Amino acid sequence: MNHKVTILTFNTAVFHLRWRLFQSKCSQNLKEVERLNGLVVRRFPFSYSLSPSLTFSFAEAQALGWLSAEVLHIQGFFDFPQMLLVLSSARRSHIPSLITTHGFFEVVTSVRQYHLEPVFRAFLRLITSMTSKYIALSEFERTSLLSFGVPPSKIAVIPNGVDTESMDTGPTESPSLGDVTSNFVFCASRFSRNKNLEFLAQVFDSIEDSVHLVIAGKLTDAAYFQQLRARINRRKIVLLPNTKDSEMRWLYKNCLFAVLPSLVETSPLTILEAMAARKPVVASNVGAISSLIVPWETGLLVSPSNREELARALTILLTNENLRLAMGEKARAFAESRSWKHVAALTLRVMKECLE
């Protein structure tokens, strides 16, 4: 929530024309800086579908003096060949590089699925040789990096942060919920198969209760969404694709509690957002979720795809208002310990280490 991203796409067939436009765009963007605790932050526009021309433009931008950077911070694992070229460009300019491992676990899952561990290990070894530090989002990701040969000295663990202030004071807007009242459970999730939403819908539908389930988030798999929509009980379950931030904030604040039945996760921000809204969370015990939820204090953990455990956890929170409220207060206290201000201070410390 509240992240604005600029994505540039290039067609190499019209590169010379686009290059002139890109020069003008970057010349303007890179003059717009943020000053944070003595650091000058320039946000360089990048894409998850980079072309060689954009990587070339990164090197050219440095040569032209547009980027007077002291630290390169890469947010996430994107297109691997382009990642190598960007890191190489930074190393040639003697700029230390820092990588936050957003998306790393998803990459590792695919690597293991297609038995590409030796290739990925070699790639990661090359990346690591050009990287000053990795920021892992949890001990779970740190262990995964270590298993692929990344030295412990190159890994710092800094968890995801959450904007508690925005949850308190940001604008809210009620989405169109039909007959749904304030009596609903909320699942903030992308519409994709690994979120296990059909399973959640089946379990929820089996609970004898008048409460509704609202599932809202980005539509990343249209075919899956249509399949899910055709199979659910629409009188009890509401699907809201591509929900606005203000609507998501309203849903967090007005639900009874949150639920996340994913099959694959690392450290989902949606859990922290629910906690920031003083809501306990029922979630699958996968990835690093156990580092976010303390059972019976900030929420409940269940085994993935276990119908009995999920139904029991949902019923416990649906039928015990005092427990929900007590857990919600403890959840909020946990979210405050993961505020962006706290996470930013930890990140700043790592950046300074890279410059020493």
JOQUI-V982624 format. One record per residue. RES is the residue in three letters. NEAR is the number of other C-alpha atoms within 12 Angstrom. Layout:
{{RES & NEAR} {RES & NEAR}}
//
This chain:
{{MET & 25} {ASN & 18} {HIS & 9} {LYS & 9} {VAL & 14} {THR & 15} {ILE & 17} {LEU & 24} {THR & 23} {PHE & 27} {ASN & 17} {THR & 18} {ALA & 12} {VAL & 13} {PHE & 20} {HIS & 16} {LEU & 15} {ARG & 21} {TRP & 27} {ARG & 16} {LEU & 18} {PHE & 30} {GLN & 26} {SER & 17} {LYS & 22} {CYS & 31} {SER & 25} {GLN & 18} {ASN & 21} {LEU & 27} {LYS & 19} {GLU & 17} {VAL & 19} {GLU & 14} {ARG & 11} {LEU & 14} {ASN & 15} {GLY & 9} {LEU & 19} {VAL & 20} {VAL & 24} {ARG & 25} {ARG & 28} {PHE & 35} {PRO & 28} {PHE & 30} {SER & 26} {TYR & 25} {SER & 21} {LEU & 28} {SER & 26} {PRO & 24} {SER & 31} {LEU & 34} {THR & 35} {PHE & 24} {SER & 38} {PHE & 36} {ALA & 25} {GLU & 23} {ALA & 31} {GLN & 29} {ALA & 17} {LEU & 15} {GLY & 17} {TRP & 26} {LEU & 32} {SER & 23} {ALA & 27} {GLU & 25} {VAL & 34} {LEU & 38} {HIS & 34} {ILE & 34} {GLN & 26} {GLY & 25} {PHE & 31} {PHE & 25} {ASP & 22} {PHE & 23} {PRO & 21} {GLN & 28} {MET & 37} {LEU & 28} {LEU & 27} {VAL & 41} {LEU & 33} {SER & 27} {SER & 28} {ALA & 33} {ARG & 26} {ARG & 16} {SER & 25} {HIS & 21} {ILE & 27} {PRO & 33} {SER & 39} {LEU & 39} {ILE & 39} {THR & 36} {THR & 36} {HIS & 28} {GLY & 26} {PHE & 36} {PHE & 32} {GLU & 24} {VAL & 28} {VAL & 30} {THR & 22} {SER & 16} {VAL & 19} {ARG & 17} {GLN & 11} {TYR & 13} {HIS & 13} {LEU & 17} {GLU & 21} {PRO & 16} {VAL & 17} {PHE & 26} {ARG & 23} {ALA & 16} {PHE & 23} {LEU & 32} {ARG & 23} {LEU & 22} {ILE & 33} {THR & 33} {SER & 23} {MET & 31} {THR & 36} {SER & 36} {LYS & 38} {TYR & 44} {ILE & 41} {ALA & 38} {LEU & 41} {SER & 33} {GLU & 27} {PHE & 27} {GLU & 36} {ARG & 33} {THR & 23} {SER & 29} {LEU & 35} {LEU & 23} {SER & 18} {PHE & 29} {GLY & 25} {VAL & 31} {PRO & 22} {PRO & 22} {SER & 20} {LYS & 29} {ILE & 32} {ALA & 34} {VAL & 28} {ILE & 33} {PRO & 37} {ASN & 38} {GLY & 34} {VAL & 35} {ASP & 33} {THR & 32} {GLU & 22} {SER & 24} {MET & 34} {ASP & 23} {THR & 15} {GLY & 20} {PRO & 18} {THR & 21} {GLU & 19} {SER & 24} {PRO & 28} {SER & 20} {LEU & 27} {GLY & 17} {ASP & 19} {VAL & 26} {THR & 22} {SER & 23} {ASN & 24} {PHE & 32} {VAL & 42} {PHE & 48} {CYS & 46} {ALA & 47} {SER & 40} {ARG & 32} {PHE & 32} {SER & 29} {ARG & 25} {ASN & 26} {LYS & 36} {ASN & 32} {LEU & 41} {GLU & 34} {PHE & 28} {LEU & 43} {ALA & 38} {GLN & 26} {VAL & 31} {PHE & 40} {ASP & 28} {SER & 24} {ILE & 25} {GLU & 16} {ASP & 19} {SER & 22} {VAL & 30} {HIS & 35} {LEU & 44} {VAL & 48} {ILE & 46} {ALA & 40} {GLY & 32} {LYS & 24} {LEU & 23} {THR & 19} {ASP & 20} {ALA & 17} {ALA & 14} {TYR & 22} {PHE & 30} {GLN & 19} {GLN & 17} {LEU & 31} {ARG & 23} {ALA & 15} {ARG & 20} {ILE & 27} {ASN & 22} {ARG & 24} {ARG & 20} {LYS & 30} {ILE & 36} {VAL & 33} {LEU & 40} {LEU & 32} {PRO & 31} {ASN & 23} {THR & 29} {LYS & 23} {ASP & 28} {SER & 23} {GLU & 28} {MET & 40} {ARG & 38} {TRP & 32} {LEU & 42} {TYR & 43} {LYS & 36} {ASN & 28} {CYS & 38} {LEU & 40} {PHE & 51} {ALA & 48} {VAL & 50} {LEU & 52} {PRO & 48} {SER & 40} {LEU & 28} {VAL & 30} {GLU & 38} {THR & 37} {SER & 40} {PRO & 39} {LEU & 31} {THR & 40} {ILE & 48} {LEU & 45} {GLU & 49} {ALA & 52} {MET & 50} {ALA & 41} {ALA & 43} {ARG & 36} {LYS & 45} {PRO & 54} {VAL & 54} {VAL & 51} {ALA & 50} {SER & 42} {ASN & 33} {VAL & 28} {GLY & 32} {ALA & 32} {ILE & 41} {SER & 28} {SER & 28} {LEU & 46} {ILE & 39} {VAL & 25} {PRO & 23} {TRP & 23} {GLU & 27} {THR & 39} {GLY & 44} {LEU & 40} {LEU & 36} {VAL & 32} {SER & 26} {PRO & 28} {SER & 29} {ASN & 23} {ARG & 25} {GLU & 20} {GLU & 24} {LEU & 35} {ALA & 32} {ARG & 23} {ALA & 35} {LEU & 42} {THR & 29} {ILE & 23} {LEU & 35} {LEU & 33} {THR & 21} {ASN & 16} {GLU & 18} {ASN & 15} {LEU & 25} {ARG & 34} {LEU & 28} {ALA & 23} {MET & 35} {GLY & 40} {GLU & 24} {LYS & 31} {ALA & 39} {ARG & 37} {ALA & 25} {PHE & 32} {ALA & 38} {GLU & 29} {SER & 23} {ARG & 33} {SER & 29} {TRP & 26} {LYS & 21} {HIS & 21} {VAL & 24} {ALA & 22} {ALA & 20} {LEU & 23} {THR & 33} {LEU & 27} {ARG & 21} {VAL & 31} {MET & 30} {LYS & 21} {GLU & 22} {CYS & 28} {LEU & 19} {GLU & 12}}
//
